[in-house]
């Protein structure tokens, strides 16, 4: 059967919008760093008319560049690969074999919605960036193209997909997970990362005239109330600080919650053959496809607030440098999962090689020697300063900081551990939050055992497990356990010549 795009095809002229926005994104990819500089300069009279001329010139150049990109862009599909020809001065032809494709993402950005157009983003194993992006396709063409690109994984047979690229359309679709609005709100709450917003807003806040703020009547009233009611009680001050911290977190969580809803609602994860499909998104509608056999590790992450809510986020880790959960544009993840949800999920992921059924409840910790080698070093700095300077405000601050650092190292030590379960290895880590990583030993690429002289005397070793998704290190475990894990893994992969990448 002939592929629909077997001849060279061009994109719609509307794709110029995508080329333009991509160029602007690349131009301003690190622009957040100059926000405070621009803000400060503008406040001090940085209003030269040449600025407007320069901005217009840059935008015009980018638009002309985008038009030329559109004119030179062509693509076609052969039996087993996607070919893209592009380049303005130097022509370049990219060939993407179907067998190497990890994800195919179907999106409808807000600017394409009035025209009913979509874009397809293709990601392959080992790449750190999108291998291909086809913009301004109508829904029928976009869906057909996506099915052809993922035919091998969905149908489960490369030969079958070559004969009939649409054969997988008859494959039964099973719902794996759905998330309600409430669950996505909770996901935004516990997954909140307010630190980045604080980094951006901090320099801007630094430009404010705080002396004028302090003279405001409302601020003066608050300070008077504080002096009259709280200044004399350390307990009330501590309580106020805790309340302020909670309010601060909730305020910054609003952005995280809105982002989670706009990006994922209505969330649906389904399985068709050997492919996972995630749909959702309010502003930019998304439809991601992930070949199950490309999954190297399943990570179950629970931040501090998630521990209080007893909710987890499930990530699917792929080839190192291209895990889509680490990218800013899309995430093949499952939010707001309870332990019972996870127990129901894992059987639906048949094909990932891991045979575990549920999250472990306990783990074998690493040896205490790991902490002694690291936990006491922070105390060396305040000790030396106290010896020469004596106890004063400066050394007191050093002792408090070093103590907190040592406590952090101890908490990290307490979270380090593993569970060997049949042919699966569970790796546990964390600090205030924690995570589990499920590793099928049959997908191990390499394994190494190292020992320091002190570890040799104590019967300990460091175990390094290399996977296509990265390296997992288990320090200060029993040499007997390290050899057992290594021997089991090597026995599984010795005569297994399948390609797990």
C-alpha positions as CSV (number, residue, x, y, z in Angstrom):
1,X,0.0,0.0,0.0
2,X,1.4,3.4,-1.0
3,X,2.0,6.0,1.7
4,X,0.0,9.1,1.5
5,X,3.1,11.3,1.6
6,X,5.2,9.1,-0.7
7,X,6.0,12.1,-2.9
8,X,7.7,15.3,-1.8
9,X,5.3,17.5,0.0
10,X,5.5,21.1,1.2
11,X,4.0,22.7,4.3
12,X,1.1,25.2,4.3
13,X,2.1,28.9,4.2
14,X,0.7,29.1,7.7
15,X,3.8,27.3,8.8
16,X,5.7,30.6,8.5
17,X,4.1,31.4,11.8
18,X,5.9,28.4,13.4
19,X,9.2,29.2,11.8
20,X,9.0,32.8,12.9
21,X,8.1,31.9,16.5
22,X,10.8,29.3,16.6
23,X,13.4,31.8,15.5
24,X,12.2,34.3,18.1
25,X,12.3,31.6,20.8
26,X,15.9,30.8,19.9
27,X,16.8,34.5,19.9
28,X,15.3,35.0,23.4
29,X,16.0,31.6,24.8
30,X,18.2,33.1,27.5
31,X,16.5,36.5,27.5
32,X,15.2,36.1,31.0
33,X,18.7,36.9,32.2
34,X,18.5,40.4,30.8
35,X,15.1,41.3,32.1
36,X,16.4,43.1,35.2
37,X,18.9,45.0,33.0
38,X,16.3,46.1,30.5
39,X,13.9,47.0,33.3
40,X,16.6,49.1,35.0
41,X,17.7,50.8,31.8
42,X,14.1,51.7,30.8
43,X,13.5,53.2,34.2
44,X,16.6,55.4,33.8
45,X,15.5,56.7,30.4
46,X,16.6,54.1,27.9
47,X,14.2,55.3,25.2
48,X,16.4,56.0,22.2
49,X,14.4,55.8,18.8
50,X,17.2,53.6,17.5
51,X,15.9,50.9,19.8
52,X,12.6,50.8,17.9
53,X,14.5,50.8,14.6
54,X,16.6,47.9,15.8
55,X,13.6,45.9,17.0
56,X,11.7,46.4,13.7
57,X,14.8,45.4,11.7
58,X,15.3,42.2,13.7
59,X,11.6,41.2,13.3
60,X,11.7,41.9,9.6
61,X,14.9,39.8,9.2
62,X,13.4,37.0,11.1
63,X,10.2,37.1,9.0
64,X,12.2,37.0,5.7
65,X,14.3,34.1,7.1
66,X,11.1,32.2,8.1
67,X,9.6,32.7,4.6
68,X,12.8,31.3,3.0
69,X,12.7,28.3,5.4
70,X,9.2,27.5,4.4
71,X,10.0,27.7,0.7
72,X,12.9,25.3,1.0
73,X,11.2,22.8,3.4
74,X,10.0,19.5,1.9
75,X,9.2,16.1,3.3
76,X,8.1,12.6,2.2
77,X,7.6,9.1,3.7
78,X,9.1,6.0,2.3
79,X,8.4,2.4,3.4
80,X,10.5,2.6,6.6
81,X,11.6,6.2,7.1
82,X,10.7,9.9,7.1
83,X,12.8,12.1,4.9
84,X,13.0,15.9,5.4
85,X,14.8,18.3,3.0
86,X,15.6,21.8,4.3
87,X,18.2,24.5,4.3
88,X,18.4,28.0,2.7
89,X,22.1,28.2,1.7
90,X,23.2,24.7,2.4
91,X,20.6,22.0,1.7
92,X,20.3,19.2,4.2
93,X,18.3,16.0,4.1
94,X,17.4,14.2,7.3
95,X,16.3,10.6,7.3
96,X,14.4,9.3,10.4
97,X,13.9,5.5,10.4
98,X,10.6,4.5,11.9
99,X,12.5,2.0,14.1
100,X,14.4,4.9,15.8
101,X,11.4,7.1,16.6
102,X,10.6,7.3,20.3
103,X,7.8,9.8,20.4
104,X,5.4,11.5,18.0
105,X,3.7,14.5,19.4
106,X,0.6,16.0,17.8
107,X,-0.1,19.5,19.0
108,X,-2.6,22.3,18.2
109,X,-1.0,25.6,19.4
110,X,-3.4,28.5,20.1
111,X,-2.3,30.4,17.0
112,X,-3.3,27.4,14.8
113,X,-6.7,26.8,16.4
114,X,-8.7,29.3,14.3
115,X,-7.5,27.6,11.1
116,X,-8.0,24.1,12.6
117,X,-4.3,23.3,11.9
118,X,-1.9,21.1,13.8
119,X,1.8,20.4,14.1
120,X,3.7,17.1,14.5
121,X,6.9,16.9,16.5
122,X,9.1,13.7,16.0
123,X,11.7,12.7,18.6
124,X,14.2,9.9,18.1
125,X,16.5,7.9,20.4
126,X,19.7,9.7,21.4
127,X,18.8,13.1,20.2
128,X,18.8,16.1,22.5
129,X,16.4,18.1,20.4
130,X,13.4,17.6,18.3
131,X,14.5,15.7,15.2
132,X,11.6,17.0,13.0
133,X,8.7,19.4,13.2
134,X,6.0,19.6,10.6
135,X,3.7,22.5,11.1
136,X,0.3,23.8,9.8
137,X,-1.1,20.4,8.8
138,X,-4.9,19.8,8.8
139,X,-6.1,17.3,11.4
140,X,-6.7,14.5,8.9
141,X,-3.2,14.7,7.4
142,X,-1.6,15.2,10.8
143,X,-3.3,12.1,12.3
144,X,-2.5,10.0,9.2
145,X,1.1,11.0,9.4
146,X,1.3,10.3,13.1
147,X,-0.1,6.8,12.5
148,X,2.3,6.0,9.8
149,X,5.3,7.2,11.9
150,X,4.2,5.0,14.9
151,X,2.9,2.1,12.8
152,X,5.8,-0.2,13.7
153,X,5.3,0.3,17.5
154,X,1.5,0.3,17.5
155,X,1.2,-2.8,15.3
156,X,4.1,-4.5,17.0
157,X,5.6,-5.8,13.8
158,X,7.8,-3.8,11.4
159,X,7.0,-6.1,8.5
160,X,3.3,-5.7,9.1
161,X,3.5,-1.9,9.1
162,X,5.4,-1.9,5.9
163,X,2.7,-3.9,4.1
164,X,-0.1,-1.9,5.6
165,X,0.8,1.3,7.5
166,X,-2.7,1.7,8.8
167,X,-3.1,-1.8,10.0
168,X,-2.7,-0.7,13.6
169,X,-5.9,1.4,13.5
170,X,-7.8,-1.7,14.2
171,X,-5.7,-2.3,17.4
172,X,-7.8,-2.1,20.5
173,X,-7.4,1.1,22.5
174,X,-7.3,0.7,26.3
175,X,-7.6,3.5,28.8
176,X,-4.7,3.5,31.2
177,X,-5.4,6.6,33.2
178,X,-7.6,9.7,33.4
179,X,-7.2,12.7,35.6
180,X,-10.0,15.0,36.8
181,X,-9.7,18.8,37.2
182,X,-9.3,18.3,41.0
183,X,-6.4,15.9,40.5
184,X,-4.6,18.3,38.2
185,X,-5.1,21.1,40.7
186,X,-3.5,19.0,43.3
187,X,-0.7,18.1,40.9
188,X,0.0,21.8,40.3
189,X,0.0,22.3,44.1
190,X,2.5,19.6,45.1
191,X,4.7,19.9,42.0
192,X,5.1,23.6,42.5
193,X,8.6,25.0,41.9
194,X,8.4,28.5,43.2
195,X,12.2,29.1,43.2
196,X,12.4,29.9,39.5
197,X,9.8,32.6,39.7
198,X,11.5,34.0,42.7
199,X,14.8,34.1,40.8
200,X,13.2,36.1,38.0
201,X,11.2,38.5,40.2
202,X,14.0,39.0,42.8
203,X,16.0,41.5,40.7
204,X,12.9,43.3,39.7
205,X,11.8,43.7,43.3
206,X,15.3,45.0,44.0
207,X,14.5,48.0,41.8
208,X,11.5,49.1,44.0
209,X,11.8,52.1,46.3
210,X,11.4,50.3,49.6
211,X,11.7,53.5,51.6
212,X,8.5,54.7,50.0
213,X,6.9,51.4,50.6
214,X,7.8,51.5,54.3
215,X,6.2,55.0,54.6
216,X,2.8,53.7,53.3
217,X,0.0,54.0,55.9
218,X,-1.0,50.4,55.5
219,X,2.6,49.2,56.1
220,X,3.0,51.4,59.1
221,X,-0.2,50.0,60.6
222,X,1.0,46.4,60.1
223,X,4.3,47.2,61.8
224,X,2.6,48.9,64.7
225,X,0.3,45.8,65.1
226,X,3.4,43.5,65.0
227,X,5.3,45.5,67.6
228,X,2.2,45.5,69.9
229,X,1.2,41.8,69.6
230,X,4.1,39.6,68.4
231,X,7.4,41.3,69.0
232,X,7.6,40.1,72.6
233,X,6.8,36.4,72.0
234,X,9.3,34.1,70.2
235,X,6.6,31.5,69.8
236,X,4.2,33.8,68.1
237,X,7.0,35.1,65.8
238,X,7.8,31.5,64.8
239,X,4.1,30.8,64.2
240,X,3.8,33.9,62.0
241,X,6.9,32.9,60.0
242,X,5.4,29.4,59.4
243,X,2.1,31.0,58.3
244,X,3.9,33.5,56.0
245,X,5.9,30.6,54.5
246,X,2.7,28.6,53.8
247,X,1.0,31.7,52.3
248,X,4.0,32.4,50.1
249,X,4.0,28.8,48.8
250,X,0.3,28.9,48.1
251,X,0.6,32.2,46.2
252,X,3.4,30.9,44.0
253,X,1.5,27.7,43.6
254,X,-1.2,29.5,41.7
255,X,1.0,29.8,38.6
256,X,1.9,26.1,38.9
257,X,-1.7,25.1,39.3
258,X,-2.8,27.2,36.3
259,X,0.0,25.8,34.2
260,X,-0.9,22.2,35.1
261,X,-4.5,22.7,34.1
262,X,-3.8,24.5,30.9
263,X,-1.2,22.0,29.8
264,X,-2.9,18.7,30.8
265,X,-6.7,19.1,31.1
266,X,-8.5,17.0,30.2
267,X,-5.8,14.4,30.9
268,X,-6.1,11.0,29.3
269,X,-3.5,8.2,28.9
270,X,-4.4,5.2,26.7
271,X,-2.6,2.3,25.1
272,X,-2.9,1.2,21.5
273,X,-0.9,-1.9,20.7
274,X,2.6,-1.2,21.9
275,X,2.2,2.6,22.0
276,X,1.1,4.9,24.8
277,X,-0.9,8.0,23.9
278,X,-1.4,11.0,26.1
279,X,-4.0,13.7,25.2
280,X,-4.9,17.0,26.8
281,X,-4.2,20.7,26.9
282,X,-6.5,23.7,26.8
283,X,-4.4,26.4,25.1
284,X,-2.3,24.0,23.0
285,X,-4.0,20.7,22.4
286,X,-1.5,17.8,22.6
287,X,-1.5,14.2,21.5
288,X,1.8,12.4,22.5
289,X,2.7,8.9,21.3
290,X,5.5,6.9,23.1
291,X,6.6,3.4,22.0
292,X,6.5,1.3,25.2
293,X,9.7,-0.6,24.3
294,X,11.6,2.7,24.4
295,X,10.9,3.1,28.1
296,X,14.2,2.4,30.0
297,X,13.2,3.3,33.6
298,X,10.0,4.2,35.3
299,X,10.4,6.9,38.0
300,X,7.9,7.4,40.8
301,X,8.5,10.9,42.3
302,X,6.9,12.3,45.5
303,X,8.0,15.8,46.6
304,X,7.5,17.0,50.2
305,X,4.0,18.4,49.7
306,X,3.2,15.2,47.6
307,X,4.2,13.1,50.7
308,X,1.7,15.0,52.8
309,X,-1.0,14.5,50.1
310,X,0.2,10.9,49.5
311,X,0.4,11.6,45.8
312,X,3.1,10.5,43.3
313,X,4.1,11.6,39.7
314,X,5.1,8.8,37.3
315,X,7.7,9.6,34.7
316,X,8.8,7.4,31.8
317,X,12.6,7.8,31.3
318,X,14.0,7.1,27.8
319,X,17.4,7.5,26.2
320,X,19.7,9.8,28.1
321,X,19.5,13.5,27.0
322,X,16.0,13.0,25.6
323,X,13.7,12.1,28.4
324,X,10.6,14.1,27.5
325,X,9.8,14.7,31.2
326,X,12.9,16.8,31.5
327,X,11.9,19.0,28.6
328,X,10.0,22.2,28.9
329,X,7.6,21.6,26.0
330,X,5.9,18.3,26.9
331,X,5.8,15.6,29.5
332,X,4.9,11.9,29.1
333,X,4.0,11.6,32.8
334,X,1.1,10.6,34.9
335,X,0.2,13.1,37.7
336,X,-1.6,12.6,41.0
337,X,-1.1,8.8,41.5
338,X,-1.8,7.0,44.7
339,X,-0.2,3.7,45.6
340,X,-3.3,1.8,44.6
341,X,-3.3,3.7,41.3
342,X,0.3,2.7,40.7
343,X,-0.5,-1.0,41.5
344,X,-3.3,-0.8,38.8
345,X,-1.0,1.0,36.3
346,X,2.0,-1.3,36.2
347,X,0.2,-4.4,34.7
348,X,-1.1,-2.1,31.9
349,X,2.5,-1.4,30.9
350,X,3.2,-4.9,29.7
351,X,6.2,-4.7,27.3
352,X,8.5,-2.6,29.5
353,X,10.3,-5.8,30.7
354,X,10.0,-4.9,34.4
355,X,7.7,-7.5,36.2
356,X,7.1,-5.6,39.5
357,X,3.5,-5.2,40.5
358,X,3.6,-2.5,43.2
359,X,5.8,0.1,44.9
360,X,8.0,-1.3,47.7
361,X,7.3,-0.2,51.3
362,X,10.8,-0.5,52.6
363,X,14.4,-0.8,51.2
364,X,17.9,-1.9,52.1
365,X,19.8,1.2,53.1
366,X,23.4,1.9,52.2
367,X,26.2,1.6,54.8
368,X,26.5,4.4,57.4
369,X,30.1,4.9,56.2
370,X,28.7,7.0,53.3
371,X,27.4,9.6,55.8
372,X,30.6,9.6,57.9
373,X,32.7,10.4,54.9
374,X,30.5,13.4,54.0
375,X,28.4,14.5,57.0
376,X,31.2,15.7,59.2
377,X,33.1,17.8,56.6
378,X,30.7,20.8,56.9
379,X,31.5,21.1,60.6
380,X,35.2,21.6,59.8
381,X,34.7,25.2,58.7
382,X,33.0,26.5,61.8
383,X,35.4,24.5,64.0
384,X,38.5,26.2,62.5
385,X,36.9,29.7,62.7
386,X,35.8,29.1,66.3
387,X,39.3,28.0,67.2
388,X,40.9,31.2,65.9
389,X,38.0,33.7,66.5
390,X,36.1,32.3,69.4
391,X,32.4,32.2,69.7
392,X,30.7,35.3,68.2
393,X,27.8,36.1,65.9
394,X,29.8,35.1,62.8
395,X,30.9,31.7,64.1
396,X,27.4,31.1,65.5
397,X,25.9,31.5,62.0
398,X,28.6,29.2,60.6
399,X,27.7,26.5,63.1
400,X,24.0,26.8,62.3
401,X,24.6,26.6,58.5
402,X,27.0,23.7,58.9
403,X,24.6,21.9,61.2
404,X,21.8,22.3,58.7
405,X,24.1,21.1,55.9
406,X,25.0,18.0,57.9
407,X,21.4,17.3,58.6
408,X,20.6,17.5,54.9
409,X,23.4,15.0,54.2
410,X,22.0,12.6,56.8
411,X,18.5,12.9,55.4
412,X,19.9,12.0,52.0
413,X,21.8,9.1,53.4
414,X,18.5,7.8,55.0
415,X,16.8,7.9,51.6
416,X,19.5,6.0,49.8
417,X,18.6,2.4,49.3
418,X,17.6,-0.5,47.0
419,X,15.4,-3.5,46.6
420,X,16.2,-6.5,44.5
421,X,13.0,-8.2,43.4
422,X,13.2,-11.1,40.9
423,X,14.7,-9.5,37.8
424,X,13.9,-6.0,38.9
425,X,16.0,-3.5,40.8
426,X,14.3,-0.7,42.8
427,X,16.5,2.3,43.5
428,X,15.3,4.7,46.2
429,X,16.7,8.3,46.8
430,X,15.6,11.7,47.9
431,X,16.0,14.4,50.6
432,X,12.7,15.8,51.9
433,X,10.8,14.3,49.0
434,X,11.7,10.9,47.7
435,X,11.6,8.8,44.5
436,X,11.7,5.2,43.3
437,X,13.2,4.1,40.1
438,X,12.1,0.7,38.6
439,X,14.9,-0.8,36.5
440,X,14.6,-4.0,34.5
441,X,18.0,-5.7,34.8
442,X,17.5,-7.1,31.3
443,X,17.9,-3.5,30.0
444,X,21.3,-2.9,31.6
445,X,23.9,-1.7,29.2
446,X,27.0,-2.0,31.4
447,X,27.7,-2.6,35.1
448,X,30.8,-1.8,37.2
449,X,31.9,-2.5,40.7
450,X,34.5,-0.3,42.4
451,X,36.1,-0.3,45.9
452,X,38.3,2.1,47.9
453,X,40.9,0.6,50.3
454,X,38.6,1.4,53.2
455,X,35.6,-0.2,51.5
456,X,37.7,-3.4,50.8
457,X,38.4,-3.7,54.5
458,X,34.7,-3.2,55.4
459,X,33.4,-5.5,52.7
460,X,31.6,-2.6,50.8
461,X,31.5,-1.5,47.2
462,X,30.1,1.1,44.8
463,X,27.8,-0.3,42.1
464,X,27.3,1.6,38.9
465,X,24.5,0.5,36.5
466,X,24.6,1.9,33.0
467,X,21.3,2.2,31.1
468,X,20.3,3.9,27.9
469,X,18.5,6.5,30.1
470,X,21.6,7.2,32.2
471,X,23.6,5.8,35.1
472,X,22.4,4.7,38.5
473,X,24.9,4.6,41.3
474,X,24.5,2.6,44.5
475,X,27.3,3.6,46.9
476,X,28.4,1.8,50.0
477,X,26.5,-1.4,49.6
478,X,27.6,-4.9,50.5
479,X,30.1,-6.4,48.0
480,X,28.1,-9.6,48.2
481,X,24.9,-7.7,47.1
482,X,26.8,-5.8,44.4
483,X,28.1,-9.0,42.9
484,X,24.7,-10.6,43.1
485,X,23.1,-7.7,41.2
486,X,25.9,-7.7,38.6
487,X,25.8,-11.5,38.1
488,X,22.0,-11.5,37.7
489,X,22.0,-8.7,35.2
490,X,24.9,-10.2,33.1
491,X,23.1,-13.6,33.1
492,X,19.9,-11.9,31.7
493,X,21.6,-10.0,28.9
494,X,24.3,-12.5,28.0
495,X,22.3,-14.2,25.3
496,X,19.7,-11.4,24.7
497,X,20.4,-9.6,21.5
498,X,17.3,-7.5,21.4
499,X,17.6,-3.7,21.0
500,X,16.2,-2.0,24.1
501,X,17.0,1.5,22.9
